[in-house]
Amino acid sequence: MFCRVSSWITGTRLVSLPFSDHCELLADEVRLLEYFDWLRAECDRHRYGYVDLRPPSWCPDEKSSLPPGRSYYLHTLDLTPSTEKLFQSLHKDSIQRRIRRAEKESLSYEVGRSNQLVEEFCRLQLITRRRHQLFPQPVAWFRNLVRCMGDNLDIRLTRKDSVPIAALLTLRHRSSIIYKYGCSDDRFHHFGGMPFLFWKVIEEGKAAGVDEIDLGRSDLDQQGLITFKDRLGASKRLLHYIRYCRSGRAGASSLWDSHRVRQIFPHLPDLVLLSAGRVLYKHLG
């Protein structure tokens, strides 16, 4: 399954699927090669910038004729062990100790998808995206997710003395929970809000009969994020994209990767960041 993304900024391309970390193939390798030959011809015929596939089970080798794209780590957490074993598998200092700190601090906890939760989540997301020198997703993006996903979407949020300090957005698909977004106010990191919320996802997923938590992809150079997911007891494997670039260019990601753009982030007011996110985010994926 592909979506055609058309943009006057980033060009037109085929992506499977936009804004997703991975999308499994519905063909064996032989049929995939035939299909990709057709995709390349379509890309050239319609003058698309590139075709992007994101299969979690594909691994390039010397015999493969498929052009490799970017590679990432994909973390998954098996929830079939007991709750006690899952807690024991957490890193004692970085995760277990911070969960206990959060409980000691009596952090409040709320899960749902109300308008208030969406607004508080978006405020924390703005703080986080600024910290990471990225434009924030539009509020309308999250409202549409809530509207479309319904009961399969949850926002989990924790507060300290009524102040929102950390939040997670997860999706549910069959026997899996997919972690999509996490955000926090770094002034309160010492209270352990993020480890506390991830433990809530684990506890509630286990109680609901979920088999696995998909913790999403991480860039290979995001060592801090990779280490955090490792310390949750998750296993990781390489995730290789397949990309055919008609023009030989890197594609839409260069919009985020500009060093000059990142340099101005500390000086931009919130309103400018939010406006830029509304304009630019739909050109990505």
C-alpha positions in Angstrom: 0.0 0.0 0.0 1.3 3.4 -1.0 0.3 7.0 -0.7 1.3 9.6 -3.3 2.5 12.7 -1.5 2.5 15.8 -3.6 4.2 18.9 -2.3 5.5 22.2 -3.9 8.3 22.1 -1.3 9.4 18.5 -1.3 8.1 17.3 -4.6 5.9 14.3 -5.4 6.8 10.7 -4.2 5.3 7.4 -3.3 5.6 6.4 0.3 4.5 3.2 2.2 3.3 4.6 4.5 3.6 8.3 5.3 4.3 9.1 9.0 4.7 5.4 9.8 7.9 3.8 11.1 7.4 0.6 9.1 4.8 -1.1 6.9 5.1 -4.8 6.2 5.3 -6.2 2.6 2.4 -8.3 1.3 4.7 -10.2 -1.1 7.6 -12.6 -1.0 11.0 -11.5 -2.2 10.6 -12.8 -5.8 7.3 -10.9 -6.3 8.8 -7.9 -4.5 11.5 -7.6 -7.1 8.9 -7.7 -9.9 6.8 -5.2 -8.1 9.7 -2.9 -7.4 10.7 -2.9 -11.1 7.2 -1.7 -11.8 7.4 1.0 -9.1 10.7 2.2 -10.6 9.1 2.4 -14.0 6.1 4.3 -12.6 8.5 6.7 -10.7 10.3 7.5 -13.9 7.2 7.7 -16.0 5.4 10.2 -13.7 8.7 11.9 -12.7 8.2 11.3 -9.0 11.2 12.2 -6.8 11.4 8.8 -5.2 9.7 5.6 -4.0 10.0 4.7 -0.3 9.3 1.2 1.2 9.6 0.6 5.0 9.4 -3.2 5.5 10.5 -4.3 9.0 11.4 -7.9 7.8 13.6 -7.0 4.9 17.3 -7.2 5.2 19.6 -6.2 2.3 22.4 -8.6 1.1 25.0 -8.7 -1.6 22.6 -10.4 -4.0 19.7 -8.0 -3.5 19.0 -5.6 -6.4 16.8 -3.4 -4.2 18.4 0.0 -3.4 18.8 0.4 0.3 17.6 3.6 1.9 18.2 4.8 5.5 18.6 2.4 8.3 17.3 2.6 11.9 16.9 0.6 15.1 13.5 -0.8 15.7 12.7 -1.7 19.4 10.0 -4.0 20.5 9.1 -5.1 24.1 7.7 -8.6 24.6 4.8 -8.5 27.2 4.4 -12.2 27.5 6.5 -12.6 30.7 4.8 -11.9 34.1 4.5 -8.3 35.3 7.1 -9.0 38.0 9.6 -10.2 35.4 8.9 -7.2 33.2 9.7 -4.9 36.1 12.9 -6.8 36.9 14.0 -6.5 33.3 13.9 -2.7 33.6 17.3 -1.0 34.3 17.6 -0.7 38.1 19.0 2.8 38.3 17.6 4.6 35.2 14.1 3.1 35.1 13.2 1.3 38.3 14.6 3.9 40.6 12.8 6.7 38.7 9.5 4.9 38.7 9.7 4.7 42.5 10.7 8.3 42.7 7.6 9.2 40.6 5.4 7.2 43.0 7.1 8.8 46.0 6.4 12.3 44.5 2.7 11.3 44.1 2.6 12.2 40.5 -1.0 12.2 39.2 -1.9 10.1 36.2 -4.6 10.4 33.6 -5.3 8.4 30.4 -7.8 9.3 27.7 -8.3 11.5 24.6 -10.2 14.5 25.9 -9.7 18.0 24.4 -7.9 19.0 27.6 -5.5 16.1 27.3 -4.8 16.9 23.6 -4.1 20.5 24.4 -1.8 19.7 27.3 0.0 17.0 25.3 0.5 19.6 22.5 2.0 22.1 24.9 4.5 19.5 26.1 5.2 18.4 22.5 6.0 22.0 21.6 8.6 22.1 24.5 10.1 18.9 23.4 10.3 19.7 19.7 11.9 23.0 20.4 14.5 21.1 22.6 15.2 18.8 19.7 15.3 21.6 17.2 12.3 20.4 15.2 9.1 22.1 14.2 6.1 20.9 16.1 3.3 18.9 14.5 0.1 20.9 14.1 -2.6 20.6 16.9 -5.0 19.6 14.1 -2.8 16.6 13.3 -3.4 15.2 16.8 -7.1 16.1 16.8 -7.5 14.2 13.6 -5.7 11.2 15.0 -8.1 11.2 18.0 -11.1 11.5 15.7 -9.9 8.7 13.3 -8.4 6.3 15.8 -11.0 6.6 18.6 -10.7 4.0 21.3 -7.5 2.7 19.7 -5.6 5.9 20.7 -4.6 6.9 24.3 -2.9 9.9 25.7 -1.2 9.2 29.0 -0.2 12.3 31.0 1.3 12.8 34.4 1.3 16.0 36.5 3.3 17.4 39.4 1.1 19.6 41.6 -1.3 20.0 38.7 1.4 21.0 36.3 1.7 18.7 33.2 5.3 17.3 33.1 5.3 14.4 30.7 2.9 12.6 28.2 2.8 9.7 25.8 0.5 9.0 22.8 0.0 5.4 21.9 -2.0 3.5 19.3 -3.5 0.0 19.7 -3.6 -2.5 16.8 -4.7 -6.1 17.5 -2.4 -7.5 20.1 0.1 -4.6 19.9 0.5 -1.2 21.4 2.4 1.3 19.2 4.3 4.1 20.9 4.1 7.1 18.6 4.9 10.3 20.5 6.5 11.2 23.8 7.1 14.6 25.2 8.1 16.2 28.5 9.1 19.4 30.3 12.8 19.0 31.0 12.5 21.2 34.1 10.8 18.2 35.8 12.8 15.3 34.5 14.2 14.5 37.9 10.7 13.4 39.0 10.8 10.4 36.6 7.7 11.2 34.7 8.6 9.4 31.4 9.7 6.1 33.0 6.6 6.3 35.2 4.4 6.6 32.0 6.1 3.8 30.1 5.6 1.6 33.1 1.9 2.5 33.0 1.8 1.4 29.4 3.5 -1.9 30.3 1.1 -2.5 33.2 -2.0 -1.6 31.3 -1.0 -3.4 28.2 -0.2 -6.6 30.2 -3.6 -6.4 31.9 -5.4 -5.9 28.5 -3.7 -9.0 27.0 -1.3 -7.2 24.7 1.6 -9.3 23.5 4.0 -6.6 22.4 4.8 -2.9 22.6 6.3 -1.4 19.4 8.6 1.3 20.7 9.3 2.6 17.2 12.4 3.5 15.2 15.5 5.4 16.4 18.1 7.0 14.2 21.4 5.1 14.5 23.1 8.2 16.0 20.4 8.8 18.6 22.4 7.0 21.3 20.4 8.5 24.2 17.1 7.3 22.8 18.5 3.9 21.9 19.9 3.4 25.4 16.6 4.5 27.0 14.6 1.9 25.0 17.3 -0.8 25.8 16.8 0.0 29.5 13.1 -0.7 29.2 14.0 -4.3 28.5 13.2 -4.0 24.8 15.0 -5.9 22.0 16.2 -4.1 18.9 16.9 -5.0 15.4 18.0 -3.1 12.3 15.2 -1.6 10.2 16.2 -1.0 6.6 14.2 1.1 4.2 14.1 0.6 0.4 14.3 3.7 -1.6 14.6 4.4 -5.3 15.5 8.1 -6.0 14.9 9.1 -9.6 16.8 12.4 -9.1 19.4 10.9 -6.8 18.5 13.4 -4.1 18.0 12.5 -0.4 14.4 13.5 -0.4 12.1 15.3 2.0 14.1 14.7 5.2 16.6 17.4 4.1 14.0 19.9 5.1 14.5 19.0 8.8 18.3 18.4 8.4 19.4 21.9 7.5 22.0 23.1 9.9 21.0 26.8 9.2 17.4 26.1 10.1 18.3 24.4 13.3 20.5 27.3 14.4 17.5 29.7 14.6 15.4 27.5 16.8 16.5 29.1 20.2 15.4 32.5 18.9 12.0 31.7 17.5 8.9 32.5 19.6 6.3 29.7 20.1 3.8 31.3 17.7 6.4 31.2 14.9 7.2 27.5 15.6 3.6 26.6 15.7 2.8 28.4 12.4 5.9 26.9 10.7 4.7 23.4 11.8 1.2 24.0 10.4 2.7 25.0 7.1 5.6 22.5 6.7 4.4 19.3 8.4 2.0 18.3 5.6 5.0 18.4 3.2 6.8 15.6 5.0 6.1 12.0 5.8 
